[in-house]
């Protein structure tokens, strides 16, 4: 990344709930590190000063509104990498992304809005390539552990058998914690956009809409509960599969079809065996809590105790070329939507700034960072990657 900038990382949106967690993580983990120069940014100086005071930090503050192109350009020129937590990105994200793409500034976000991502790739990829700006979407719970889980399982398969797994199953075995208010707001904004524009729904329904659709291959249907005989459990649709599957297929595309050009991936939540598992699967399939008035709101979030006591356990499994089932788990030690996400997002930014050298363009976490990010997450962010079979 660009090395002649005033700051290695600027955290934009540092006064929001997730932005404050990112700022707190940087202060705790990197404030005393002379190799990491970071700043907090947002639209309100007084709120930024309050965050800085609460952290007991002496970090620089930068003021910019998400709608102020000149201020965002100035911000982009000061940073090697910008972290942004200001969403929904389809409402507030384009001008910052454009400033980064035009000024060679690295960019990482928490975006789970595939229609907006699709549009931004089409609109700004040439500019990002020309300037050298590496734009990396979806650097939180969606889609880091899923994207890297598939990446790590495929590495394991090649090491064991010499070939990749043609069909990988991603399974949420356990999860304790809330989805973020930002995730809910992004989902609602996407649904509103889809009502107004039929092309948005087409993008949402196509697992290859962020990849090369010329290589589209029929994919498993993850929209209904069923009994997974191979795993001996009922499974239910997982709300984040819509974005994760698209990112994983884009990773495969960006990595020149490392997983094969007929690769299949499906992502579900495991609910258990028997009648109880079936009942839970059907309940999960009918849940609409992320779409109504009771959905979490941006700026709201769990208490520190809830974040500390949260966790997740993801399984990635598939049948290798020799017929053996291979499996790998990814586990996080904090709640997925906030505690773990804030650490993953931070480490993605530092991985982009310090560990990898990639050309300008639009990336997924696996395609941008691969093994370098896995090592960072294992040593710094409380994630484990464990081969189970």
N, C-alpha and C positions, 0 to 999 in steps of 0.2 A: 504494500500500500504506500501511498504518498508519505514521505518521511519529513517533509519540510513544512509541516503544518504546526500551528501553535499547540494543538491538543491531539493526543492519540485518539481519544474518544470523547464525544459530546453526547450527553444523555438528554434528549429532547422529550419534554413531557414529564419532567422530574417532579412536578407538583401533584400529578395524578397518583392514584393508589399504587398501580404497578410501577410507575416511574420512581416513586419514592423508595420502593423495595429495591429497584435496580441501583439507585443512588446509595442506599444503605449498604448494599453488597459491595459496591466499589469502595466505599469509605472503609468498611471493615477489612476487605481483602487486599486493597491496593493503595490506600492513602499513603502508606509509608514506602511504597515501591517507587524508586526514582525513574524506573523505566515505563511507568504508566502515568501520563498526564491527562487528567480528565476534567470536564466542566459540566455544570448543570445548566440546562436551558429550558425556557418556557415563555409564556406570554406575559406573566405578571411578576415583576421583580420582588414585590413584597412577599408573595407566596414562596418564591425561590429562596429569599432570605430566611423565611420561617423554616423551610426544609433544611437549609444549611445549618441553622441554629440548633434544630432538633438533633441533627447528626453530630453536632460538635465539630464541624468540619471547617476548613479554611479554603474550600474549593472555589474557583472562579464561577461567576454567574453570567449567563448570556441571555438577553431578552430578544425574543422573536415570536411573532404570531404565525400560526399555520397558514394564514391567508396573505401574509406580507412577503411578496416575492423578493424584494430587495433585501430585507432582513434575513431571509432564508438563504439567499445567495451568500451574504456575508458570513452566516453561520457555517455554510458548507465549505467555504474557503479557509476556515479556521481549523477544520477537523480532518484527520485521516479517515475516521469512521464515525458516523452518526447512528446512535440507537434512537429509535422513535417508538414510543408507546402511545402516541396520540391517534386514537381511532374513534369510530370506524374509519378505516383508511380511505374508503370510497368517498367519505364526506370531508376528511381533513388531511389526506395524505399526499395528494398528487403534487402540490407545489414544492414540498420538501424533497420528494423523490426526484422531481425534475431538476431541482437545484443540485442535488448530488450527482445525477447523471450528466449534467452539463459541466460540472466542475471537478470531475475525477475523484469524487469523495465516496468512500465505502459507506454502505447503508445496510442496516439490519433492522427488522421489525418483527411484530407478532402477528402478521396478517394471516387471516384464515378466510379471506374473501376472494374466491377463485375468479369471479367475473372481473373484478377490479384488477387483479393480478394479470389476467389475460390481456386486458386492455393496456395496462402499463407496459407489458412486454412488447406489445405491438407498437406502442407509441414512442417508447424511449430506448429500446434496445440498441438501435444504431448509435444514438448519442452516448450511451454508456460504453459501448465498445470503442468509440472514437476517443473518449476522454480517459478511459481506463477505470471507470467506476464499476466496482463489483457490488451489485444489488442482490441481497440475500433475503428473501421473504421467509416467513413462518419459522422463526427462530425460538419458539417457546414450546410448550407441550404439544401444540400443533406447529411444526411436525417433527421436531428434532428426535425424540426417542423412537418414533415409528420409522422415520426415514433412515436413521442410523441403525435401528434394529434390523431392518431388511439388509442394509449394507453389510453389517457384521455377520449375519447369518449366511449370506452369500459368500463372504470371504471364508467362513468356516467350511462351507460345502466344497469350495474349490480346493481348500487345503486337504480335506478328507477324501474327496472323490475325483478331483480334477475337473469337475463340471459344476455349473450353477444349478439351483433348484428351479424348475420351470413354473411352479405354483407355490407361492408363499402365503401362509395364513398369518395375519396379525390378530392377536387375541388379547383383549383386556381381561386379565385374570382377576385383578383386584384394584380398586381405586378408592381412596379415602380423601375427600376434599371437594371443594366446589369448583364449578366452572366460573370463569371470571365474568364480571359485568360487561367487560369489553367484548368477550366472546358472544354474549347474548345480544349486545347492541349491534355487533357486526352481522349476526345471523338475521336479526330483524331488518336491518338496512338492506341486506341482500334480498330478503323476501319482498320488501317493498319495491326494490329495483326490478325484480323479476315480474311483478305484477304490471309494471309500466312498459317493460321491454321483453318481448318473447325470446330474443336472442340470449338474454341472461339465463333463462331457464335451460336453454340448449347447452350453454357452457356448464351449468351446474350438473346436468345429467350425463355429461361426457367425461369418463375417467381420463381421457387423453387430451382434454382441452388446454392443458399447459404444456403439452408435448407435441410431437409430430404425428398428427392424426393420419398421415399416410401409412403409418405402421400400426394403426389401431388393431387390437386383437380382442375377440370376445372375452368379457370378464365375468366372474361369478356374480350372482345377484346377492347383494348384502342387505337388501331392503326388508327382509321378512325373517322372523325367528324360525329356527329349525334345529333338529338334533344333529350335532356334528358327530357322526359315528366314529371317525378316526380319533377324536379326542374324548369321546364318551361323555359329552356334556351338551346341554342346550346353549344356543348362542342367540343373541339379539342384535339388532342394528345398533351401531355405535355412532353417535351424533357427529363426531369429528372425522368419520371415515370419508365424508364428502371431500374434505380438503386434503386429508392425508394421502388418499389413493392418487389424487392428481399430482401431488408433489413427488410421490414415489415413482410414478411413471415418468415425470419430468426428469427425475434423477437418472433413471435408466437411459432416457433419451440424451441427456447432457453427457453421460459417461459412455456414449457410443454403444449403447445397448449391451452393457456389461452383464445384465441379467438375461439377455436374449431378446430377440425381436418378437417373440410370442409369449413373453412373460405375463403371468397372471398373479394378481394380488387381491385379496379381500380382507376386510377388517371388521371384526365383530366383538361383542362383549360376551364373555362366558358367564352363565347364570347358574350352572350346576346341573346334576343329573336328575332324572325322575320327574314326578309330577310337580314338585316344588320348583325345580329348575325351569320346567315348561311354563309354569304360572308366572315366574319372575321374568322370563324372556318376553312373554306377551305383555306384561305390565310395562317393561322398558320400551317395547315397540310402540306403545300407545302414549307414552309420556310426552307432554307438550309444555313442560314447565319452562323451557328456554324461550318459548315464543309468546307467552302471555304477560299480563300485568305483574305477575309474581316473579318474573325472571329477574336475576340479579342486575343491578343498575351500574353503569360506569361510575367509578369512584367508590363503590361499595366493595367490601371484601371481608374475608375471615379475620378473626383475631390472631394475634401472634401465636397463641397456644394452639389454635386450630391449624395454622400453617405448619407449626413445628410437629404436630401429631399426624399430619397427613402423609400419604404415600401413594405409590402406584406400582403395579407389577404387570408387565407386558410380556407376552409370549409370542415368539416368531418361530414358525415350524413349517416343514414341508418335506416331501418325499424326494430324496436324492436320486440321481441317475441309477445308482446301484440298488434301489428299492428300499434303502434304510430311511427311517424318519429322523431328520436332524432338527434340533431345537436350540433356541437361544433366548434368554430372558433379558429384559431391560427393566431395572428397578430404580425408582427415585425415592429419596429420603424425606421429601417435604410434600405438601399438597401440590397437585399438578398445576393448577391454574395461576398460582401466585408464588409460593415459596420456591418451587423447583423452576418454574418458568423464568423468574427474575434472574436466577443463577445461570440458566442455560443461555438466555439472551445476552447477558454480560460476557460470558465466555465465548460466545459466537463472535461478538465484536472484537474481543482481544485476539481470538484465533485469526480473524481476518487482518487485524492490524499487525500481528507479530509472527504468526506461524506459517502462513501460506502466501504464495505469490501466484496470483491468478489474473488472467486478462479481464478487461471490462466486459460486462454483460449481466444477465439476470440468472441467478443460481438458486438451487435448493441447498439445504445444509449438507447433505451427503455429497453432492457434486462439488461444492465449494471447499469443504473441510475434510471430509472422510475420516481417516484414522487419526489425524491431528486433533480433531474435535473430540473424538471418543476418548483419547488420552486425557485431554483437558477436563472433560466431564467426570471421568473416573477419579482424577486426582484432586479436583477443586470443587466440583459441583454436587457431589453426593450421589452420582449415578453409578450403577454397576451393570456390566455386560457379562453375562455368565452362560457359557456353553452347558446345556443340559443333556444333550444327546448328540 
